[in-house]
Amino acid sequence: MTGNGRGTGDTDALREEIRRTRVELGETVEALAAKADVKKRLRTSTEQAKERMREQAAMTVARVRGQARQNGDRVRGNPVPFVALAAGALAAAVVLMIVRGRRR
């Protein structure tokens, strides 16, 4: 027995409690240090935002490509409206050129 009347079991338990407290304290200090590191937090935030933007851009590109493919299929299936539109645009351009020519 020790001088205070406790056995060695109490000493071992006390040492284990001190060890656990030190581990918990170390984890707490690491968490506080991580919160205090503003540059690192901003860098992490920036990287996360960049990744979200990359994902959104990839989804947008895929959606636009799909729509373009559908529109291409539609034009190949029935080109008459698109040919009429092109002819109208060409006629408008010719009229504009004639009107400009007369003003000179």
N, CA, C and O of each residue as an XYZ file, in Angstrom:
416
protein
N       0.820     -1.177      0.000
C       0.000      0.000      0.000
C       0.867      1.245      0.000
O       2.024      1.244      0.421
N       0.248      2.304     -0.494
C       0.976      3.571     -0.511
C       0.691      4.326      0.764
O      -0.116      3.889      1.585
N       1.341      5.447      0.934
C       1.221      6.222      2.168
C      -0.176      6.788      2.399
O      -0.527      7.093      3.539
N      -0.989      6.938      1.341
C      -2.318      7.536      1.520
C      -3.408      6.483      1.741
O      -4.584      6.835      1.832
N      -3.052      5.230      1.826
C      -4.011      4.177      2.107
C      -4.638      3.573      0.868
O      -5.519      2.723      0.991
N      -4.222      3.974     -0.313
C      -4.777      3.418     -1.551
C      -3.837      2.359     -2.088
O      -2.629      2.405     -1.856
N      -4.409      1.400     -2.813
C      -3.591      0.348     -3.389
C      -3.033      0.779     -4.737
O      -3.315      1.881     -5.207
N      -2.230     -0.103     -5.367
C      -1.630      0.215     -6.657
C      -2.678      0.260     -7.760
O      -2.455      0.896     -8.789
N      -3.815     -0.401     -7.568
C      -4.897     -0.357     -8.548
C      -5.404      1.054     -8.740
O      -5.706      1.459     -9.863
N      -5.501      1.807     -7.659
C      -5.943      3.192     -7.756
C      -4.916      4.030     -8.512
O      -5.288      4.925     -9.270
N      -3.677      3.760     -8.322
C      -2.614      4.499     -9.008
C      -2.673      4.211    -10.510
O      -2.533      5.119    -11.330
N      -2.878      2.952    -10.855
C      -2.979      2.603    -12.276
C      -4.208      3.258    -12.908
O      -4.146      3.752    -14.034
N      -5.311      3.258    -12.182
C      -6.529      3.886    -12.704
C      -6.322      5.381    -12.880
O      -6.783      5.959    -13.865
N      -5.640      6.009    -11.943
C      -5.358      7.434    -12.018
C      -4.451      7.739    -13.208
O      -4.671      8.712    -13.930
N      -3.444      6.915    -13.407
C      -2.549      7.103    -14.561
C      -3.312      6.954    -15.881
O      -3.078      7.714    -16.821
N      -4.220      5.981    -15.953
C      -5.028      5.779    -17.162
C      -5.937      6.980    -17.402
O      -6.105      7.421    -18.539
N      -6.517      7.504    -16.337
C      -7.375      8.683    -16.483
C      -6.560      9.890    -16.958
O      -7.030     10.667    -17.790
N      -5.360     10.046    -16.439
C      -4.481     11.137    -16.876
C      -4.137     10.969    -18.354
O      -4.132     11.944    -19.107
N      -3.848      9.731    -18.772
C      -3.518      9.472    -20.178
C      -4.700      9.835    -21.080
O      -4.520     10.490    -22.106
N      -5.919      9.406    -20.696
C      -7.113      9.717    -21.484
C      -7.354     11.226    -21.551
O      -7.716     11.764    -22.597
N      -7.150     11.888    -20.430
C      -7.340     13.339    -20.390
C      -6.347     14.033    -21.318
O      -6.705     14.984    -22.014
N      -5.109     13.564    -21.328
C      -4.101     14.148    -22.223
C      -4.484     13.953    -23.695
O      -4.319     14.862    -24.508
N      -4.997     12.759    -24.032
C      -5.417     12.485    -25.413
C      -6.560     13.416    -25.793
O      -6.543     14.022    -26.865
N      -7.559     13.532    -24.909
C      -8.693     14.408    -25.179
C      -8.247     15.860    -25.310
O      -8.718     16.584    -26.188
N      -7.347     16.279    -24.441
C      -6.833     17.645    -24.488
C      -6.087     17.892    -25.805
O      -6.224     18.953    -26.414
N      -5.301     16.905    -26.232
C      -4.583     17.029    -27.503
C      -5.542     17.164    -28.676
O      -5.318     17.969    -29.580
N      -6.617     16.371    -28.660
C      -7.613     16.453    -29.731
C      -8.310     17.812    -29.717
O      -8.576     18.387    -30.773
N      -8.601     18.320    -28.534
C      -9.246     19.630    -28.417
C      -8.343     20.728    -28.940
O      -8.800     21.624    -29.650
N      -7.064     20.667    -28.596
C      -6.107     21.668    -29.072
C      -5.993     21.606    -30.592
O      -5.938     22.647    -31.247
N      -5.956     20.409    -31.158
C      -5.894     20.277    -32.624
C      -7.132     20.871    -33.283
O      -7.028     21.543    -34.308
N      -8.301     20.627    -32.700
C      -9.542     21.175    -33.260
C      -9.543     22.693    -33.195
O      -9.948     23.351    -34.153
N      -9.095     23.260    -32.078
C      -9.023     24.715    -31.954
C      -8.011     25.307    -32.922
O      -8.248     26.366    -33.504
N      -6.889     24.631    -33.093
C      -5.869     25.121    -34.030
C      -6.404     25.102    -35.456
O      -6.127     26.012    -36.238
N      -7.170     24.070    -35.797
C      -7.750     23.993    -37.144
C      -8.744     25.128    -37.362
O      -8.793     25.706    -38.447
N      -9.536     25.452    -36.341
C     -10.485     26.563    -36.468
C      -9.760     27.898    -36.564
O     -10.244     28.810    -37.234
N      -8.645     28.028    -35.930
C      -7.898     29.284    -35.928
C      -7.119     29.487    -37.223
O      -6.722     30.612    -37.525
N      -6.891     28.432    -37.988
C      -6.123     28.530    -39.230
C      -7.051     29.023    -40.348
O      -7.588     28.229    -41.121
N      -7.227     30.341    -40.418
C      -8.166     30.950    -41.361
C      -7.736     30.714    -42.804
O      -8.570     30.428    -43.663
N      -6.433     30.832    -43.074
C      -5.946     30.632    -44.447
C      -6.286     29.239    -44.946
O      -6.743     29.075    -46.077
N      -6.065     28.240    -44.109
C      -6.347     26.865    -44.509
C      -7.844     26.665    -44.725
O      -8.252     25.993    -45.671
N      -8.660     27.247    -43.849
C     -10.108     27.117    -43.998
C     -10.584     27.783    -45.284
O     -11.443     27.244    -45.982
N     -10.028     28.956    -45.600
C     -10.399     29.632    -46.844
C      -9.961     28.827    -48.058
O     -10.697     28.717    -49.039
N      -8.761     28.266    -47.989
C      -8.251     27.444    -49.085
C      -9.167     26.239    -49.308
O      -9.507     25.905    -50.443
N      -9.557     25.600    -48.220
C     -10.446     24.445    -48.306
C     -11.797     24.858    -48.884
O     -12.360     24.166    -49.732
N     -12.301     25.975    -48.423
C     -13.578     26.489    -48.922
C     -13.490     26.786    -50.411
O     -14.409     26.476    -51.169
N     -12.387     27.382    -50.823
C     -12.189     27.710    -52.235
C     -12.121     26.445    -53.076
O     -12.726     26.378    -54.146
N     -11.398     25.455    -52.608
C     -11.291     24.197    -53.348
C     -12.653     23.520    -53.478
O     -12.981     22.973    -54.531
N     -13.444     23.558    -52.408
C     -14.776     22.956    -52.462
C     -15.656     23.694    -53.476
O     -16.403     23.069    -54.229
N     -15.563     25.021    -53.490
C     -16.364     25.808    -54.442
C     -15.930     25.510    -55.870
O     -16.769     25.381    -56.761
N     -14.614     25.398    -56.094
C     -14.112     25.071    -57.437
C     -14.634     23.710    -57.884
O     -15.040     23.542    -59.034
N     -14.623     22.750    -56.980
C     -15.090     21.406    -57.323
C     -16.575     21.427    -57.665
O     -17.005     20.777    -58.618
N     -17.361     22.177    -56.885
C     -18.797     22.286    -57.197
C     -19.001     22.918    -58.570
O     -19.863     22.476    -59.329
N     -18.221     23.943    -58.899
C     -18.353     24.602    -60.201
C     -17.960     23.651    -61.333
O     -18.603     23.635    -62.383
N     -16.915     22.865    -61.122
C     -16.515     21.885    -62.147
C     -17.637     20.880    -62.397
O     -17.942     20.543    -63.541
N     -18.242     20.409    -61.312
C     -19.331     19.440    -61.437
C     -20.522     20.055    -62.167
O     -21.114     19.419    -63.040
N     -20.874     21.294    -61.811
C     -21.991     21.962    -62.469
C     -21.687     22.195    -63.946
O     -22.561     22.025    -64.797
N     -20.442     22.584    -64.252
C     -20.067     22.806    -65.653
C     -20.160     21.506    -66.439
O     -20.643     21.499    -67.572
N     -19.707     20.414    -65.852
C     -19.763     19.125    -66.538
C     -21.223     18.718    -66.790
O     -21.551     18.206    -67.861
N     -22.086     18.944    -65.809
C     -23.498     18.604    -65.987
C     -24.131     19.489    -67.067
O     -24.940     19.017    -67.866
N     -23.762     20.766    -67.085
C     -24.305     21.680    -68.092
C     -23.852     21.284    -69.483
O     -24.647     21.279    -70.423
N     -22.573     20.951    -69.617
C     -22.046     20.530    -70.918
C     -22.774     19.277    -71.400
O     -23.141     19.178    -72.571
N     -22.977     18.336    -70.506
C     -23.678     17.099    -70.879
C     -25.112     17.401    -71.315
O     -25.602     16.836    -72.292
N     -25.783     18.298    -70.580
C     -27.159     18.643    -70.927
C     -27.220     19.351    -72.282
O     -28.093     19.048    -73.096
N     -26.301     20.293    -72.532
C     -26.286     21.024    -73.808
C     -25.977     20.076    -74.959
O     -26.588     20.168    -76.024
N     -25.045     19.181    -74.751
C     -24.730     18.209    -75.811
C     -25.938     17.337    -76.122
O     -26.214     17.038    -77.284
N     -26.646     16.936    -75.092
C     -27.843     16.117    -75.299
C     -28.903     16.879    -76.065
O     -29.543     16.330    -76.962
N     -29.091     18.143    -75.717
C     -30.073     18.955    -76.434
C     -29.639     19.182    -77.880
O     -30.469     19.148    -78.788
N     -28.354     19.412    -78.095
C     -27.851     19.607    -79.454
C     -28.064     18.340    -80.284
O     -28.431     18.402    -81.457
N     -27.828     17.203    -79.657
C     -28.040     15.935    -80.351
C     -29.514     15.772    -80.727
O     -29.836     15.352    -81.839
N     -30.406     16.108    -79.791
C     -31.838     16.019    -80.071
C     -32.227     16.979    -81.192
O     -32.988     16.612    -82.088
N     -31.712     18.199    -81.145
C     -32.034     19.173    -82.188
C     -31.481     18.730    -83.535
O     -32.136     18.910    -84.562
N     -30.299     18.160    -83.542
C     -29.722     17.642    -84.783
C     -30.572     16.532    -85.358
O     -30.788     16.466    -86.568
N     -31.055     15.660    -84.490
C     -31.944     14.580    -84.948
C     -33.238     15.162    -85.509
O     -33.765     14.678    -86.510
N     -33.744     16.204    -84.854
C     -34.986     16.826    -85.304
C     -34.792     17.464    -86.692
O     -35.659     17.356    -87.559
N     -33.639     18.133    -86.887
C     -33.361     18.771    -88.184
C     -33.209     17.712    -89.269
O     -33.722     17.865    -90.377
N     -32.505     16.649    -88.941
C     -32.335     15.582    -89.928
C     -33.671     14.914    -90.251
O     -33.898     14.463    -91.374
N     -34.539     14.858    -89.261
C     -35.842     14.221    -89.463
C     -36.792     15.075    -90.287
O     -37.580     14.539    -91.066
N     -36.732     16.407    -90.130
C     -37.633     17.307    -90.853
C     -36.906     18.632    -91.094
O     -37.092     19.574    -90.323
N     -36.091     18.727    -92.133
C     -35.278     19.927    -92.353
C     -36.038     21.112    -92.940
O     -35.474     22.203    -93.013
N     -37.292     20.947    -93.361
C     -38.033     22.005    -94.053
C     -38.120     23.293    -93.229
O     -37.811     24.353    -93.774
N     -38.520     23.275    -91.951
C     -38.610     24.542    -91.206
C     -37.255     25.257    -91.098
O     -37.189     26.486    -91.140
N     -36.213     24.500    -90.963
C     -34.896     25.109    -90.820
C     -34.394     25.658    -92.146
O     -33.707     26.680    -92.169
N     -34.724     25.000    -93.248
C     -34.371     25.503    -94.570
C     -35.140     26.791    -94.840
O     -34.582     27.741    -95.390
N     -36.416     26.832    -94.457
C     -37.232     28.040    -94.641
C     -36.661     29.189    -93.817
O     -36.608     30.323    -94.293
N     -36.242     28.915    -92.614
C     -35.642     29.936    -91.765
C     -34.357     30.463    -92.385
O     -34.133     31.674    -92.404
N     -33.526     29.588    -92.885
C     -32.278     30.001    -93.531
C     -32.565     30.828    -94.778
O     -31.880     31.818    -95.032
N     -33.569     30.435    -95.559
C     -33.930     31.183    -96.765
C     -34.437     32.576    -96.394
O     -34.114     33.554    -97.067
N     -35.215     32.666    -95.345
C     -35.708     33.965    -94.879
C     -34.573     34.865    -94.438
O     -34.572     36.059    -94.740
N     -33.606     34.306    -93.726
C     -32.456     35.080    -93.283
C     -31.645     35.565    -94.481
O     -31.174     36.703    -94.495
N     -31.484     34.713    -95.474
C     -30.756     35.089    -96.685
C     -31.497     36.192    -97.425
O     -30.869     37.139    -97.898
N     -32.818     36.093    -97.536
C     -33.608     37.116    -98.207
C     -33.496     38.450    -97.473
O     -33.379     39.500    -98.104
N     -33.531     38.408    -96.140
C     -33.403     39.636    -95.357
C     -32.032     40.269    -95.588
O     -31.925     41.491    -95.698
N     -31.005     39.464    -95.661
C     -29.664     39.993    -95.904
C     -29.585     40.636    -97.281
O     -28.983     41.700    -97.428
N     -30.173     40.021    -98.279
C     -30.159     40.572    -99.639
C     -30.900     41.900    -99.669
O     -30.421     42.861   -100.271
N     -32.064     41.969    -99.026
C     -32.834     43.210    -98.989
C     -32.030     44.308    -98.320
O     -31.997     45.435    -98.813
N     -31.379     44.000    -97.201
C     -30.552     44.998    -96.510
C     -29.423     45.496    -97.408
O     -29.121     46.689    -97.417
N     -28.808     44.607    -98.150
C     -27.723     45.017    -99.052
C     -28.254     45.930   -100.156
O     -27.592     46.898   -100.531
N     -29.428     45.634   -100.672
C     -30.015     46.466   -101.731
C     -30.351     47.845   -101.178
O     -30.059     48.855   -101.818
N     -30.961     47.898    -99.997
C     -31.328     49.175    -99.386
C     -30.078     49.996    -99.092
O     -30.079     51.204    -99.325
N     -29.047     49.397    -98.603
C     -27.790     50.115    -98.352
C     -27.192     50.651    -99.628
O     -26.673     51.767    -99.662
N     -27.265     49.846   -100.694
C     -26.716     50.256   -101.979
C     -27.430     51.478   -102.534
O     -26.792     52.323   -103.161
N     -28.709     51.593   -102.326
C     -29.479     52.730   -102.841
C     -29.210     53.989   -102.054
O     -29.322     55.083   -102.607
N     -28.862     53.883   -100.801
C     -28.605     55.063    -99.966
C     -27.286     55.734   -100.323
O     -27.109     56.915   -100.023
N     -26.377     55.040   -100.938
C     -25.057     55.586   -101.245
C     -25.090     56.466   -102.416
O     -24.058     57.009   -102.809
